[in-house]
Each structure stands twice: as structure tokens, then as C-alpha cells.
Amino acid sequence: IVFVSIYLGAQAQKTILVEQVTSASCGPCAAVNPAFNNLLDANLGDVVVIKYQRGGGNYIDPMFDFNPNEVNGRVVSYYQTTSFPNVWIDGIKVQGGPSAVSQSTIDQGNGATQTYDIQLTHELFSNNDSIRIEGTYIAMKDFQNPEDVLLRAYTAVVEREVNYSSAPGTNGEKDFTNVMRKMIPHQNGHTIGKQFNGDTVKLSWTYGIDKTEIDPTELYAVTWVQSSPTKEVFQAANSTEKSTLSTNSAVKEDVDLKLYPSPTDNQLFVELNNSNSNTRGNIYNSLGEIVNSFQLNSSRELINTTALSNGIYFLSVDTGSNDTITKKFVVNHK
């Protein structure tokens, strides 16, 4: 007798992932963005949109400056592209850029076979200092090919609208949409690996919000399952909003992570409510590489940052059951 596991969940159309690289100082970007944005807006619910703002050199873009390494990690390192505007649909670069994307392009992508089911939610804490994201990923076929060992779930915190009173760059644009603010836990995503039909993976994260740069009420999350070697995207999803979490709730007690001082010189204090001997932490550099690992044996630990070079780092704490908290800090040796 052979037992076969088959996923019998509700069938839905495939939701496509649209990734765009643009810039606040790119003239061609400003020329194509209005029509492209109108097309995307007309297909809300059928597409997941994430925009990577590029800058550097003569290209002024404060949104790029907020998180340059993860933007470059996704666009330059992963997709090996340095020019803009460019767009990828389900991991495939569209020749001709945004202006070459039409309604038929989107319809064709939505008509593809759905092979993953994703449910994604987000909750904002009542003091607007953190957002909690929870995702459930269910395989709808066997993923047992050799390259599937690198099957990954990528997740990003996105700001729905970013508006400036005056143009922040040189192309005259003042209003921006679907801006990537943080990839969770970093641009390399979370490795799911090989899956059988019906296998379920549950992930959760909490991201500390920098309210000096971000409007928390405009935040939501996007996620997608992608083959890292082939770049094929199997399914994508936008998050749905759950009720706001109280700062005094039991959930808040589980995820309250504090890092100080930042910028730091040689010492970083890490405080986590309800930490125990099973709580592990990793420090990632801007390339998504682990540069330090530690164990939180008490609610307050001191981390030596002397060996870290000046720059931006992310500290992620795994509190168990695939629950990860991530916050940014800066090292600046005097």
C-alpha cells in the first residue's frame, strides 16, 4: 500500500510578483512610472508589487540611502542588474522595462498554475514602534528536484506611499509607492528547502520601525516563494491586516527587543523580554552574512562589537517556533 499526501486546499489563481528598480533621480523612471503605476493599480489583488529605490553617485535618493545594501543585494547581486528602470515579473526580467508590461502580460502570469499557497498577515503595535508579520506557506506539489534544496521564502516590509513636499531627487518625482524598507531577515530570505505536496512551513517576524524615516501606518508586508538558482517565483502574497496589538499584550511581552546604544562603539546591550536558555541571536552585516552568533542567557546581554567594522548591522533573535525578531543598529568606532 502506498500512501500519497495531496494538498486539497482551495484553488486560487496565481498571484504574480512584480519587482521594479527605480530612482528619484532617474529621468526615464519618472517618464514611465505614471502609466506603469496606473496599470498596477488596476490589478490590485492580482499582483504583488515591490519597488527598490536606487541611488548612489549622482543619483540622489533618500529611500535608497535608508537601506542601500539590501537594495543592492537584491538588484545587483541577485539579479545582476545595475541599470534602471527595470522590472521583473516572477523573477524574469522584462525586456524593454516597465513600458513593455501590458495587461496581457499580467493576465498571462495570473493564468499560470499555482503551486504554492501563501497566507500572510501583519499587525502593528499600538505605539507604532514594531510590526509583526506571520506567514504560512503550503506546497501544492512536490518540490524534490536538486535545486529545490535552495527554495526560499522572501519577505519584505513595504511602505505603501512615501510622499515628499518637494522632490527628494533630481527627476521631479515627489510621490512613491510600494517602497521596500526592509527584507526579513535580510535579502537572502529564509530557506524552505525541499518540500512534499501538502508540507506546511510557518514563519513569523517582528520588525522594529524607524519612525524618523517611515510612516508606520503605511506599512504592510509582501512575501514570495522563489527558487534561488532558477529565479522562478511560484507564488506571491500581500499581507492582510489584523487587529492592532497592545503594547501591554502578552504577545508584545514575547517580542519586545531593545538594542542600545545605536550608533555603538564597542558595546551593544541586548534586552529581550522572556529570554531563556533556548534563545539564540545572530548579527548580520549588510550583505546578509552572519558575523556573530550568541545565546541570550538572561533578559539583558552585553555584546562586544569591537571586531565589527563601521556600518549598518541587523540583529535577529530566534525565540522559537520560527519566530524571529529583527532590529537594525549602527557601529561607529570613534
Protein Blocks (a to p, Z undefined) as FASTA:
>chain_A
ZZddddfbdcddddddddddddfkbfklmmmmmmmmmmmmmmghjaccdddddeehjlcc
fklmmmmmlmmmmmmmmnopabdcdddeehiacehijmlpcfklmmmmmmpccfbdcddd
ddddfklpaccdddddddfbdcfbfklmmgccddddddfbacdfbdfblnopabdehiaf
bdcfbfnopaebjadehiacdddddddddfklbcfklgccddddddfklopafbdcdddd
dddddfkbmklmmmmccddddddfkbccdddehiafklccddddfkopafbdcddfbfbd
cddfklpccddddddddebjhiacddddddddZZ
